[in-house]
Amino acid sequence: MCEVPVFYATTDGQTRLIAEYLARAFCSHGLESVALDVANVEAWSVDRAGVRAVVLGASVHAGKHQTTAAKFAGAHRQWLNKLPSAFYSVSLGIASSNQTEVQAARALAKTFVEQTGWHPTRIVCFAGRLAYTRYGWLKRMLMRRIARKEGGPTDTHRDHELTNFADVAALASDMAALARPVVARAAGGFRGNAMSTDGLQRSRRQV
Ligand SMILES: Cc1cc2nc3c(=O)[nH]c(=O)nc-3n(C[C@H](O)[C@H](O)[C@H](O)COP(=O)(O)O)c2cc1C
């Protein structure tokens, strides 16, 4: 049984790293959790019975999130809309010194969920990673050019971790608090979810 599955789509691995961090954080909050790649069949066949809250993450590449993540959210939207849920978007734009880029990163996250019909309780944007050592030459040069334009790190001899894991931990605490009342009610025989997840509730880190 998994109480808070953390689904993710990734291209270079950072969104998986964040998903695994979130899953460990949920476990430390006393909730069973596991990170599941939406590209794998296990993510699509999760036993829904014990699930109390759901998190889905995806990263931005060339101006859009992974199609697999959109398909997953769209296919599961009725289920997701009945539970406390969060979408986290991973990008470099959100870490830009240019406010227009920051707003664009937030808008991408919002558009992603709007297009799927999912209404997550939380929408959060995390800065990702400049994985220069993992890119091929062309991708490395392209990313350095973008980083320079956005005021980011340009030393291509190493990777640059831009994710603030304190913010990731804060999302886990926030979602654990939302999941826990449902756990308590379920233990007492209540099967429904009285929590309203209509609309976008706002928090410090939200879009
Ligand atoms: C080829 C490429 C294109 C990217 N395009 C964008 C982009 O359009 N906007 C953005 O904010 N970040 C962009 N990024 C940055 C990624 O979102 C960032 O590296 C993130 O950590 C990737 O997450 P992942 O490792 O889970 O795929 C791009 C990265 C690469 C390598």
The ligand as a Tripos MOL2 file, in Angstrom:
@<TRIPOS>MOLECULE
LIG
   31    33     1     0     0
SMALL
NO_CHARGES

@<TRIPOS>ATOM
      1 C1         17.9000   20.7370  -23.9330 C.3       1 LIG1
      2 C2         17.3270   21.4470  -22.7140 C.ar      1 LIG1
      3 C3         16.2980   22.3430  -22.8850 C.ar      1 LIG1
      4 C4         15.7730   23.0270  -21.7700 C.ar      1 LIG1
      5 N1         14.7700   23.9250  -21.9630 N.ar      1 LIG1
      6 C5         14.3330   24.6350  -20.9090 C.ar      1 LIG1
      7 C6         13.3080   25.6140  -21.0990 C.ar      1 LIG1
      8 O1         12.7620   25.8100  -22.1800 O.2       1 LIG1
      9 N2         12.9210   26.3550  -20.0150 N.ar      1 LIG1
     10 C7         13.4840   26.1640  -18.7780 C.ar      1 LIG1
     11 O2         13.1100   26.8840  -17.8430 O.2       1 LIG1
     12 N3         14.4210   25.2130  -18.5620 N.ar      1 LIG1
     13 C8         14.8560   24.4460  -19.5920 C.ar      1 LIG1
     14 N4         15.8090   23.4930  -19.4080 N.ar      1 LIG1
     15 C9         16.3240   23.2440  -18.0470 C.3       1 LIG1
     16 C10        15.6910   22.0050  -17.4080 C.3       1 LIG1
     17 O3         14.3330   22.2390  -17.0950 O.3       1 LIG1
     18 C11        16.4890   21.6700  -16.1380 C.3       1 LIG1
     19 O4         17.8070   21.2940  -16.5020 O.3       1 LIG1
     20 C12        15.8330   20.5740  -15.3000 C.3       1 LIG1
     21 O5         16.6320   20.3520  -14.1710 O.3       1 LIG1
     22 C13        15.6870   19.2900  -16.1030 C.3       1 LIG1
     23 O6         14.9910   18.3500  -15.3140 O.3       1 LIG1
     24 P1         15.1360   16.7830  -15.5950 P.3       1 LIG1
     25 O7         16.5850   16.4490  -15.2900 O.co2     1 LIG1
     26 O8         14.2110   16.1280  -14.6560 O.co2     1 LIG1
     27 O9         14.7880   16.5520  -17.0210 O.co2     1 LIG1
     28 C14        16.3150   22.7840  -20.4800 C.ar      1 LIG1
     29 C15        17.3420   21.8480  -20.3210 C.ar      1 LIG1
     30 C16        17.8400   21.1830  -21.4150 C.ar      1 LIG1
     31 C17        18.9650   20.1930  -21.2170 C.3       1 LIG1
@<TRIPOS>BOND
     1     1     2 1
     2     2     3 ar
     3     2    30 ar
     4     3     4 ar
     5     4     5 ar
     6     4    28 ar
     7     5     6 ar
     8     6     7 ar
     9     6    13 1
    10     7     8 2
    11     7     9 ar
    12     9    10 ar
    13    10    11 2
    14    10    12 ar
    15    12    13 ar
    16    13    14 ar
    17    14    15 1
    18    14    28 ar
    19    15    16 1
    20    16    17 1
    21    16    18 1
    22    18    19 1
    23    18    20 1
    24    20    21 1
    25    20    22 1
    26    22    23 1
    27    23    24 1
    28    24    25 2
    29    24    26 1
    30    24    27 1
    31    28    29 ar
    32    29    30 ar
    33    30    31 1
@<TRIPOS>SUBSTRUCTURE
     1 LIG1         1 GROUP 0 **** ****
